[in-house]
Amino acid sequence: MHRRPRPLSTATRSLYLVLLALRILSAFAPGYIHPDEYFQSAEITAGDVFGIDVCLPWEYQPNLPCRSILIPAISTALPFAILKRWINLQTDQYVTARSLFLTQRLAFLLLSVVIDWAVLGIARQIRRSPSIALLLVSSSYVTLAYHTHPFSNTVETTVLALCALLLGRIIQEQESPEETRTSIGARPSKPDTTHPTGAPELRTTSPILSFGLGILFSIGIFTRITFILYGFPLGIMFLGLNMKASFNGCKSLLAGVRQFVISCIPLAIGLGGTAILSILVDSFYFGKLVIINKISGQALTSRELLSTSPLEWTNLSYKGSLVMTMLNNIKYNLKEENLAQHGLHPRFFHVLVNFPVLFGNLAWIGLSTLLSKVRAREWRSKNKLITALSYSGICGISVLSAMPHQEARFLTPLILPLVISLSGRISKLGCKFWPLWLLINLTGAIIFGAFHQSGVVPAINLVQHQSLGFQDCHVVEPTNTHAICTVYPSQSGVLHMDDGMSYTTHVVFYKTYMPPHHLFGYNRLAAKGCNVDLKISDWRQKSRVEVVADLIAERQRVPLAPDVDLRKKLLEEKGGKAVIFRRIGPKQFERTILIAPATVDFSREYFYESRDSIARHANLDHLDIILQNPLKYLSLNIFYL
């Protein structure tokens, strides 16, 4: 009879809930780890769902697309579509930065919980310290910070965890067919489990499990090409299990080959079918493949194609070609000159820097365990799933270390093999392990969840409302050189009402991470109807001298720069809830905003006094300056020019 897993202890559940609460806080904190968390998912899909202006990254340029749109469509476009339907956006409204930010973070918070669930299930399958495994994964700052951010690496880890969970079920099914099949509602096998030849009977994989594993493999590969490295050992284990079952007790080689091929067909259908779907979706999305109605001669949009009845498919034709985003990605990454644009690292960087930084003392325990296994010539564990996951981690970090471009987030899927393979050893170490582990991960969660570049999103939220949602503008007399407009906090999300004047805001970011354009929620068509314009510039490559020179040149071009005393007087009259534009034409007004960390000294410039400040912004490129005076330099300044 199938044994039900032992429930978690009250202490484990309580600790997990505390860690989950910390994860929720980290998920909704404005920490900004790397531009790819926005520019490989939400920056693309927000433009498609809301029609807002975005900055397409190189991977999604139509001329050579290198990433599939299918995964971002599921992970962020679907949540955005739900948000759009929920807020019922009107033509005189804009979607706020806060709602866009919280929606994508909530989606990935839920994905991180899926990883927890999979880890708990895997630990129970191998009967190795489920409580320890769950607490390890939920207390790691890889989970608290990285996996709650919309990285493609989070999706990769989730898919890997689900693959391991399915593979564990497949192993259970083969090793104890009666228990497993009975537990999923199938008819129990006969007591006699021996083959007529006398060999023990082994069953090939259930078609449903095999098909599901194929789908997951394909999703993982189209999410990130690095999934091939992490998933390869799991695929080899699957093939080995089915080969052993197929040839076990067979009377002829041909019969064994036939049985093996049949057992792999569901996997191939799942993998191939999902791959074909991804290729077709990508080809249609990037405009490489066009579906045409032969009767009207018109190309169909995606909405028209989905609404077309199958009875009318005979009236459709196509032109163009298929796009293989995965192959384009591989070709791009094989050229070192391409990778040099993103930064080159020494080959040991992953092993000696990124690995211990991400996993702390767990990384060193993993390395010492690996070395002891090699010295003892123990090439596999007694448990097949642990063997597969161990080689998944080894394969991943080994091949990625051979690549010249090495970022820490590439290793986040390693949390799965580390937690599963080492949970038994951690349970024996007890208090020798946990204090240092908790200290490392609490520090990492605070730095990357709450401080690292964390002023960028709040700054966008503030500037968005000031630039799109101001109301009640009037020209300041007697000079008539400025216009002052009121900002109502209660009217967040409502576009400026057209008053016959045009208002332009130039937002310049300096020495920050790339600003996610989609968070501004700027729909050019809707804003144009209200005579509002927003221009975003990223000057991170310029020197401070060049920035000041360009700003002064702009001031000289339009000599009506606002006087500091006048600005203070006008803002005091409005209680500080106002924005000031300068006149550049009969009906045209504009203003410029500079956003820069406090570590960049603008104290001698003419615009220094006119500023807002956002606390808890850490620019780690200037760590030496921050350490001199953290209270002064851990902030982001917003200068109004």
N, C-alpha and C positions, 0 to 999 in steps of 0.2 A: 504494500500500500504506500502511496506517495506521502512523504512526510512534509507537513506544513512547516515553513521556516519559523524559527523561534523569534518572537517579537522583540524589538529593541527594548532595552531597560529604560526605566523612567529617567535615570540620570542621563543616558545617551540622548533620549528625546529632548530633554530640557536643554542640554548643551547645544544640540543641533538647532533648536528654535532660537537660542541666543545668537548663534552664528548666522542663522538665516536673517535675523533682524539686522545684524551688522552688514550683511550682504545687500539688503534692501537700501540701507543708508548709503552704502558705497555706490550702488547702481544709480541712485538719483542724485548723487553728489556730482559737481561739474568737472571732476578731474578729466584731463585730456591726455591720453597716453601717447598716441601716434596719429597723424593725419589719416592713415588708412582706415581707422575705425569709422570715419565719416565718408571718406572719398571712395571706398570700395563697396558701399551699399546705399546708405540713405541719400547721399548726394545725387545719385542717379535716379533712384526710385521716387524721391520727393518731387523731382521735376516732372516725371511722368504722371504722377497721381494728382498733384495740385497745380501743375502748369507754372511753377515758379522758376525763376532764373537760377541756374546751377552752374558749377564749374566742372565740366566733364574731365575726369582723370584720363591719363594716357591709355589705361587698360580698356576703356569703353569708347574710344574713338572709332567711329564707323569704318574708317579706312583700314584699320588693322585691329579689330577687337580681340583682346587677349583674355577676357573673363566672361563666363556665361552669365546671362541676365536671369536665368531661372532661379538661382539660389537667392540673390537679393530680392527677387520678386516675391518669394515665399517669406523671407526673414524680415523685410522692412516694407515692401510695397503693400503686402496684405494688411499689416497693422496700420499703415497710413490710410489705406482704403476704408478700414473700419473707423478710423479717426475722422476722415472726411464725411462719412455718412453720419457719424454721431454729432459733430458740431454743425452740420448742415450749413456750410459756408455760403454766404451770400455775396453778390457782386460788389457790395460796399464794405467787405470785410477781408482781412488777411489772416492766414493761419499763424498763430504766435510761435515764437521760438521755443517757449516753454513747452507747449503741447507737442511740437515736433520732437523735441529732446526727450521728454518723458515717455513718449510712445515707443521710440526705438529702444530706449533703455529697458522699458518694461518687457518688450518682446525678448530681449536677450537675457534678462533676469529669469524668465520662464525657461529659456533654453538651458541655463546653468542648473536649474532644478532638475531638468531631464537628465543631466550628467550625474547628479547626485543619485537619482533613482536607478540609473543604469549601474553605477558603481556598487550600490547596495545589493542589487540583484546579482551582479557578478560575484561579489564576495560571498553571498549565500550559496551560489552554485558551486564554488570551490571550497566551501565550508572553512573560510579563513577570516576570522575576526571582522564580521560585518560592521560592528560598532566602530572599531578602529579605522576601517576603510572610510566609512561615512564621515567621521570626525576629521580625518586627514584631509579629504578632498574639500570639505566645507570650511576648514580653517585656513587653507592655503590662500595667499593673496593672489595667486593665479586665478582662483575662482572668484574671490571677492572683488578684484579690480579688472583683470583682463576679460574674464568670461561674462561679465555683466556689461561689457562695452561691445558695440556692434562690429566686432572683428570677424572676418571670414574664418580666422583661426578658431573662434568659438564654435562656429558651425562644424568645422572640421573635427574638433574634439568631440562634439555631440554625436556626430555620425560614427566616429571611431568607437565611442562607448556603446552605441546601439549595435554596431557590428559585433563587438566582443560579447555583448549580452546574447545575441542570436547564436553566435558560434558556441557559446557555453551551453545553450539549450540543445544545439545539435550534438555536442559531445555527450551531454546527459542522455539524449535520446538513443544514441548508439551504445552507450555503456550500460544503461538500464532501460531497455525499451519498454518493458511492461509498466514500470512506474511512470515514465514520462508520458507514454501514450494514454494511459488511463487518466492521468492528471489533466490532459487537454481534451478529454471527452471521447477519445477513440475507444474502440472495443479492445479489451485486453488480449494479449497474445496467449497462445496455448502454453501450458507449463513447459513443454519440451522446446528448448531453445537451441537445439543442436541441429546442424546440417546433416543430411543423409550420409555424408562421408565421415561423420563423427566429429568434425570441427565445430566449435561454438558458432552459432549464427549471429552475424553482425548485420544490422540494417543500414541501408543507405539513407541519406538525409531525406526528411520529409520535404515534398515538393514546395509546400507553403513556406517553410523556413528557408529553403534554398532560394526561392524566388525573392523573398524579402531581403536576403543577404545580397543578392545581385543588385537590387534597387539601391540599397544603401551604398554598396561599393561605387556604383555609378554616380550617385549624388556626391559622395566624398571626392571623387576624382574631378568632377566638374566644379566643385567648390574651390579646391586648391590642388594643384598638381602634386604638392608634397604629400597628399593623402596616399598616393601610390606607395610611398616609402613606408608609411605607418600601416597601411592595409595589406601590403604584400605578404608578410608572414601569416596573417590571418587567412588569406586566400590559399596559401600553400597548405596550411593546416586543414582547411576544408577539403582540398583536393586529396590530401593524404588520407583523411578519414574515409572518404568515399572510395578511394582506390583500395584500401584495406578491406572495406566491407564488400566491394564488388568482386574481388578476387578470392575472398575467403571461401574455401571449400568448392571453388568452381572446378568443373570437370575439364574445361578447355580454356586456353588463353583467349580465344575469340569470344567465348561467352562472358569472360571477365571484362574484356574491353567493351563489349556491347553494354553490359550492366553499368560500367563506369560512365560511359558517354550518356546513357539515359539519365543517370543520377545527376549529371551536371547540366542537363538541358534547362531545368527551371532557373538555375543561376544565370545561365547565358541569356535566357529570355528577359529576366529582370534587369540584368546589366545592359544588354543591348537595347532593349526597348526604352529604358530611361535615357540612354545615350542618344538614341535617335530623336526622342522627344526634345532633349536639350539642344541638339544640333538644329532641329527645325525651328524651335522657338528663337534661338539666337539668330539664325539666318533671316527670319522674318523680322525680328526686332531691329537688327542693324541694317535693314534695307537691302541685304544681299539677295534675298528671295522675295519675289512679288507675286501675290496671287491675284489673278485677273478674272473678272466676269466676262466670259466670251460674248455674251449677248450685248452688254452695255459697253464693253471695252474698257471699263474703269477698274483701277486697282482697288482692292478691298482693304479697309482698315482692319485692325485686330478685332475691334468690336463687331464689325460687319461679318468678319470671317466666323467668329464664334456663334453668331446668331443665324448663320446660314444653315438651312435644313439639309440633312444628308441626301434627301431626294434631289437637291439642286447641285450636288457636287459634280455631276457630269457637265454642268455649265461652267466649270472653273478650269482655268489653265494657269500655268506659272511661267515665269522667266527669271533668269538669274542663276545663282550658284549657292552651294551650301558653305557655311562658315564653320570652321573647326577652331573654336576659341582655345581649347586645350592645347592643340598643336601650335597655334600662334604663340601661346604663352611659353611653351617649351623652347621654341626657336628663339624667342626674345631672350630668355634667361640663359641660353647656352653661349651668348655673345658677351664676353667680359666687358666690352666697351659700353654695352647697354647697362650692365649692372654697376659700372663705375659712376653712372649718373645718380645712383641711389646710395653709393658709399661702398667701399671695399674694405674687407676686414681680413686679418690673418687667419689662417686655417684653424688655429687652436682656440679661436674666440668663443665658439659655442661651448666647448668642453670646459675651458678654464674660467670663463667669465659669465656667459649667459646662463649656463646650466646651474651653477651654484647660486647666482643672483636670484634666479626664479624659484629654486627649490631648497635653498639653504642647506641645513644639515641632512635633509632627506637625500639630497644629491650626493653628498659624500658617503652616506650609508649605501646608496645604490652603487656607486663606483667601487667601494671596498668589497661589496658583495659580489660584484661582477668579477673582480680580480681574484677573489678566493675561489670562485667557481671555475675560472680558467685554470688556475694552478692545480685544482683537484680534477681537471678534465671532466667536469660535469656539464655536459652540453645541453641538458634538458631537465626539466622538473618532472616530478612524479605526476603532476597535473598538466594535462595537455593545454588547457586554456592559459595557465601561467606561462608555459613555454612559448605559446604563440604571442602573448602580450610582451614578454621579455624581449623576444626577438623584434617585435614591433618597435620598441623603444630603441634597441641597439641599432636597428636598420635606419631608423629615422635620424638619430643624432650623428651616426657615422657618415651617411651620405650627405646630409646637410652641412657637415663640417668640411666636406670637400669643396663646397661652393664658396666663391669669394665674397658673396654678400650675405651677412649673418646678422639677423635681428632676433632679439630675445623671444618675441611672440611666436616665431617659427617653432619653438620648442614647447609651447603650452600643451600640445597633446600628450607630452611625456608624463603629465600628471597621472594619466590612467595606468600605464604599466608600472610606474613607481608605486602608486598607492596599492594596487592589487598584489604585486609581487613582494612588497616589503611590509605589508600590514601585519603579518605574522611576527616578523622580527621586531617591529615597533612595539607590539603588545608585550614583548619580553623586556624591552628596554625601559618601558614605563617612564618614571620621573627623570631618567637620564636623557630622554629625548624631548619631552614636551615643553619645558621652560624655554629653551633656546628656539625651538620651532615656533612657538607662539609669539615670542619677541620679534623674530625675523618677519613673520607674516603680518603682525599688527603694524610694524613699521612700514612694510611695503604697501599695505592697504591704505594707510594714512597718506603716504607720499603720493602714490599713483591714483588713489581714489579721491583725495580731498585737496591736494596741493598742486600737483604737477599740471602746469598750464591751465589751472582751474578758473582763471579770470576771463578766459576767452568767451565761453558760453554766456555768463552773466552780462558781459559787455555787449555781446550781440543782442541779448534780450532787451537791454536798456536802450541801445541805439536804434533798434527796430521800432520800438514804440515812439521814440522821439522823431524818427524820420518818416514814418508812414502814418502814424495815428494822431498827429498834432491837429488842433482845431482853433477856430476863432482868431485868425491872423489879422493884424492891422499894422499899417505903416507907422513908424515912430516919427512924430513931429517934434521940432520943426525941420530937422535935417532931411527927413524922407530918405535916408540912406539905409535904413534897416527895417525889417519886419519882425515883430515878436508874435509868437504863437503859443497857445496854452496846451499843455499836455495833461490830459485827465487820466489818472491811473485806473479809474473805474471803466474807462472806455477802451481797454486793451483789446486789440483785434478789429477795431473800427477804422477804416481808411479815412484820410483827410477829405473833408467835403470841399469840392471844387468851388473856389471863390474868384475865378478869372485870372489868378496869378499862378506862376509855375515855381516850384520849389525843388531844388536839387541838393542832395547831401552827398559829399565825398567822404568815404570812410577809408582811412589809411591805417593798415596794421603794420607794425614794425617790431621786429625781434620777438614775434610770437609764432606759434604754429599756424599753419594755413587756416584762415577762417572758413568754416563750412558755409558756403553761400546759401544753401537751402534753409539754414536756420533763420535767415533774414525774412523768409516768407515773401519775397518780393516777386509779385506777378506783374510783369511789365505791362501787359495789356490792361489789367485792372487799374494799376497805378497811373497809367497814362491818361485814363479817363478822369482822374482826379488831379492831373497836372503835378504829379509827384514823381521824382526820379531818384534813384539810388545807385551810386557807383562805388564799387569795392576794389581796393588796391592792396596788394601784398608787397611790401617793400623790405622784406626780411634780408635780401641780399645787399642792400645799400648800407653804406657807412653812416654814422650819425651826422657827419659833416654834410654828406650828400643829401640826407633827409632834410636838414635845416635849410640848406641852399635851395632845394626844390620848393619848400614851403614859403621861403622868403620871396622866391621868384613868383609864386602864385599870388602872394600878397601884393607885390608890385604890379602884377598884371591887373589886379582889381584893387585900386588904392583905397577903397572904402572899407577897409578892415575894421571890425568893431573895436571901439575903445573899451579898455578894461573897466574904467569907472562907469561908463555908460551901461556896460553889460551888467555890472553888479547892481546898479540902480534899477534897471528894468527887471532883473530877476527877483529882486527884493519886492517889487510891486506885485509880482505874480506868485510870491511865496516860494520861489525856486522851481515851480512846476511849469517851466516855459523853455522854448528854444528860440534862438535869435538867428535870423538869416540876414545876409547883406545883399543889397541891390546890385545887380550886374546888368540890368537893362530896364526898359520901361515897365515890364511886367514879370521880370525874371529875378529870382532871388536864389542864393546858394549859401552853403556853409561847408566847412571842412572839419573833420574830426580825426585826430591822431590818437591811435591806441598803441601804447608801448609799456613795457614793464618798468617798474621803478628803478631797476638796476641800470637803466639808460638815463643819464643825467641831462635833463633839459631845463635845469633850474635857472639858467642865464638867458633863456629865450623869452621873447615877448609874450608868448602864449601860456607861460607856465602857471600863472595864477588862475586861469580859467580852466578848471579841471574837476573831474570826479575821480574817485579812487575805489578800486575793488580789492578787498583784502584776500589773503591766502592764495596768492598766485606765485608759484615757484617756477622760475626760469632756470633750470639746472645748468644751462650753458654758462650762466654767470654765478655758479655756486660759490666761488671764492668771494664775490661781492656780497652775496646774501649772508654768508657767515659773519661778515664784519658787523652787520646790524640787521638781524632778521625782522625786527618790528618795522623797520623803515623800508626794507627792500622786498619783503614778501607781499607785493601788491602790484596791481595793474592800473596804470593811469589812463584816463580818457581826457584828452585835451580838446577844447573847443576853440578853433581858430577863427 
